[in-house]
Amino acid sequence: LCLFGENLPAILEVRGEVFMPKEGFEKLNKFQIEQDRKPFANPRNAAAGSLRQLDPTVTASRPLDMFCYAMGKVEGLDLPMTQSGRLTVLKELGLKVCPEIDVVKGIDACLAYKEGIGSRRNILPYEIDGVVYKVNSIEQQNILGFVSRAPRWAIAHKFPAQEEMTVLESIDVQVGRTGALTPVARLKPVFVGGVTVNNASLHNAAEIERLDVRVGDTVIVHRAGDVIPKVTGVVLERRPQNSVTYDFPESCPVCGSDVVTDEGGVIARCSGGLFCDAQRKQSIKHFVSRNAMDIDGLGDKVVELLVDSDLVHDVGDIYQLLYEDLLQLDRMAEKSASNLISAIETSKSTTLPRFLYALGIPQVGETTARI
């Protein structure tokens, strides 16, 4: 845990990615099975779960590794004005840097690099889902800047998603915070890209119509970016003879209000507003979330209990809650109730951008609220 060399910085913040090598993942799962514990689905989940452990000795016992890819705050060190040069500095200081990094020129060379690494994907000692291209010049990076959270000078190029076939058993419609109705495919469980997939978004009525997807169909499911499950097509030769087209609901499945579409005719919304339990719950969950009012202890289940118990009708009611009210809720202990009342009181000392974002005004995200 010491840096190498003589030209050492006074302060060095290093950024990188923690991962679990394939060999370590196999050994960890073998140990899990020997201990009669559930094995991990894939190295990504195993690494994330290991980092979330409250006990650091558990994290330390897991076969984790790391590649450094950037610097944050640096003091007392002359840095090269290229991305590759700075990675070389990190390597010289004794920090781990991915050995596959290369500097190429032009789009064709970038694509050739991706094809090359893709052909060796299965023999790498760790799993990858694509490559990242970065502008090498730090000066050009500074000119390009960022949008919200993402840099304009870097882009991920993912490998094609893994695909499997399964049966679509039903279509449920979920109602979001803004009233948007999102159809969700309930699938016969299928193993795709290291994860068992049960559900996949169908996005909207137009997507269902475009795919002509029907309950009972055999569908093709892939994980976009190896993360998000998506239905990409229907295997028509396996379609049941008695299948019928899916009719998108004309009334809200939660409150019964009329469903209206936006001007573009793409997004269908419940017209019930906060009369709709689903919208009310989602708006309250958004209001108390970490990037909004950040009320610790007011998680999804507690919000649903509060609404279902008729204690909270809108976000203003949160600030009228009493300790005695909370004790009425199932599984709400005295300590938890006391902590929640304290967290609600603390949330009153917030910033105007956070409060504006918490209100959930359409088109007002974190960046717009700050502006």
N, C-alpha and C positions, 0 to 999 in steps of 0.2 A: 504493500500500500504506500509505496514511495515513488515519487517521480524521478526519472533518470536525468543525468546531465548536470551541467553547471549553470546554464542560462535558464534559471527557474523563475516563473512568474510569482508575483506577490499574491495575486488572486487569479484563479482559473476555474471558470464554470464550464463544465463539459456536458454536452447533450448527446444522447445516443439511444439505442434501442436494445432492450433486454429480450433475450430469446432463449429457447431450450433446444439444444442440439438433438438430432434424431436419436443418437446412441443413448444420450442421457434420458430422453423421453421413454425409450423402451425399457431401460433399467428401472425408472421410476414406476412405470405401470406394472412391471414384474413384482416390484416391492409392494405396490398397492394390492395386487391380487393375493400375494402371500399373507398380507395382513387382513384379508377378507374385507378390503375396502374397494369402492367403485373405481375402476381405472379411468383415466382422463381420455376425452374424446380425441384430442389432437394436441400437438406441442404448443400451439398458440394459447389455448385455454389453460393448459398446465402452467405456462409461464405467467399468464395474467393472474391465475389463482394463487400462485406462489408469492407474487408481489403483494397481493391483498391480505396476506396473513397478518393477523394482529401480533402473533408471536414471531419475533425476528429469527429465532433459532430454527423455526420451521422453514422460513425462507432460505436461511443459510444452508440448510440440509439438502435443498433441491439443486439439481444440476443445471443451474442457470449460467448464461454467458452474455456478453454484451459487445456491441460494436459502437464506437463513437463516430458521430457524423458531423458534429458542428460544435462551435464554441459560443457561450453566452458572454458573460462579463469577464474581461481579461485585463489585468493590470500588471505592469512591469515586464512586458514581453513584446518585442518587435515582431509583428505578424506579417507574413507574405500577403499580397493583395490578390491571391487566387484561392479558390475553394480547395483545390488539390494540394496547394502548398501548405495550407493550414492543417489539412489531414496528415501531411507528412510531419509537421511539428508535433501533433498529438502522438503519432507513432514513435517519434524520437524521444518523447517524454515517457514512453513506456506504456501508453494506453493502447487498447485493442482497436484496430481499424480494419474494416472488411478488406481482405486481400483481393477481392474481385474488382475493386475500383479501377476505372480507366478514364483517360482524357481522350476524347475523340472530337472530330471537327465535322459539323454538318449533320443534317437530319438522316441522310442515308447511313452514315457511320453509327448514329445512335440506334437505328433500326437493326443494323447488322450486329451491334453489341447485344441487343435484346434477343435476337435469334440465337446467337452463340451461347449466351448464358441459359437460354431456354432449353437448348439441346443437352445441356449438362445439369439441368434442374434436378433430375432424379439421383445424381451421384454427389451432389453437394451435401455436406454434413448437417445442413439445416434446411428448413422449408422456406421457400420464397413464393410470392404470388405475383411478382412483376419486377420492374426496375424503376429507378427514379433518375430522371435527367435533371442536372442542375447547371445553370450558367456558371462558368468557371471564374470569371472576373468579378471580384468583390465590388469594384466600382460600378459595374453594370448591374449587379444585384441591388445596390443601393438606389440606383436610378429607377429600376423596375419596381421596387418596393413590394408592398403587401396589399391584399384585399381582405378586410376583416381579419381572419385568422391564417389565411394561406398566402404563401409567397407567390409572386408573379414569375419568379426566376427558377421555379422548380415544378416539375410535373411527374406524376406517377403514371407509368404505362403498364397496365395489368396484363397478365397472361389470360388466354381464354378460360372462362369459368368451367368448372367440372359440371357435367350434366348427368341426370338419371331420370328414369321414367317411374311414375307412380299414379295412383288413382285419386281423382278429386272427389272427395266424399260429400262435401257440402260447401256452400258459400255463405259466409256470415258478413254482415255489414256493421262496421264500427263507426261511431259518431265521435268526431274529434272536438277540440276546444273551440274551433271557429264554426262548428256545425258541419264541416265537410264529412261526407259519407265515403268511407273507404271499404271496398269489398275485400274480404280476406278468404283465400282458398284454404279450407281444412283438408289436409292430405292424409292418405294412408302413409304412415311413417316410412321415410326412405333415407338411406345413408348417402349424403352428398358431401364430398370434400372434407371428410373427417368429422362430420356432424350429422346427427339425426334431425331431419327436417319434418315438422308436422304442419306448419303453416307457411303461406307465402302471400305477399300482397298482390292484388290484381289491379291496384291503382285507382281505377275509376270505371264508370259505365262504358266509356268509349273503348277502353282497353279490352273489356269483356267482349264487346261487339267485334272489335278487330280480330281477336283470337278465336271468336265463336266458341268460347269455352263453355262447357255444360257440366252439370253435376253428373257423375258417373264416368266422365271421360278419363282416358289415360293421357296424362299430360307430361311434358318435358319440364323438369325443374333444374335450374342451375343457381349457383351461389355467386352473384355479381361481386367481383372483387374478393372472392372466396369468403364473403361474409353474409350478404343479404340474399335470402332465398327469393327466387323469382320464377313465375311460370312463363315460359317462352314459346310454348306451342302445344298443339293437340295432335295426338296420333289418331288420325281420322279412321284408319282401318280397324281400330279397336273400339270405336264408338258403339255403345249399346243401341239396339234398334229402337228402343222406346224412349230415347233421349229427347228432351224438349229444351228450347232456347231459354236462357235465363232472363227473367224480367226484373229490371232494377226497381227497387221499391219507390212508390210515389208518395209514401208517407214515412215519417221517421220511425224506425223500429223501436226506439226507446220511448218517445213521448207522443207519437201519432201525428205530429204537426206535418203540414205539407212540405214536400221536398221541392226546392227551387234550384235552378242551375244559374251559374254566373253568366256574364255577357258572352264569354267565349263558348258557352255550352259544354264545358269540360267538367267543372267541379260542381257536383250536386251537394246542396247544403240543406240541413234541417232549418226551417224558418222559425223554430220555437224559441231561439235565443236561450236566455238563462231559465226559461220555463222548463227546458229540457234537462233532465237529471244528468245525462251524459255530458252535455256542454258545461253544466254547472260544475260538475266534479272535475272535468279537465281544466277549466279556467282557474279553479281553486288550486289544483295541483301545480299549474304553471305559476301562479302567484307566489306560492310558498317555496318554489324550487330554488336550488343553490344559486343560480345566476340572477334570480329575481330577489324576493324578500329574504330568502335563505333562513327559513324557520326550521331549525333542527328538531327532529322528532315528529314533524307533521308530514309523514310519508303517505304514499298512495292509500294504504289500507286504513289509516287513521282518518284521512279525508273522506273516504267512502263511508266509514262508520258515522262521522259527524253529519254528513248530508243525509244518510239513511235514517239517523236518529232524530232528524228535524232540528238539530242544534245550529246548523250553518246553512243559510240559504244563499249567501253571496260572500265575497271576500271581506266585506266590512264586518260580518258577524264573527269573524275570527277574533277580532279585538274586543268582543263582548263576552267571550268565553270565560267561565269561572272554573276554579279548581274543582268545585262540586259537580259541575257539568261533566267534566272529563272522567270523574270516577264512575259515572254511569255506564261508560263504554266497556265493552267486553275486553278483558285482558289488559285493562289500563290500571297499572299499579300506582300507589300514592307517589312514589319517587318519579315515575314517568310523567304523571300529571303535573307535579311540581316543576319538573324540568321544562315541560312544554309551555306552561304559563310564563316561565322565565324567558324562554326563547322567543315567544310572541312579543313580550315586552322589549326585548333587545332589538327585535326587527324594526321597531319604530325609529331607531336611529340609523336610517339608511341614506342613500344618495338619491338625488332626483333621477338620474339615468336608470338606476335599478328599479325605482318605483314606476317610472313610465313603462319600462319593459315588462314589469310584473302585471300591469293592467291588461296586457294582451291586446293592445290596439292593432287591428289589421295593418300589415306592412311596417310595423314598428318593432324591429328586432333590436338586439343589443347595440349594434353600431349606430343605427338611426336614432335610438334613444339617447345615445351619448352625444351625437351631433346636435 
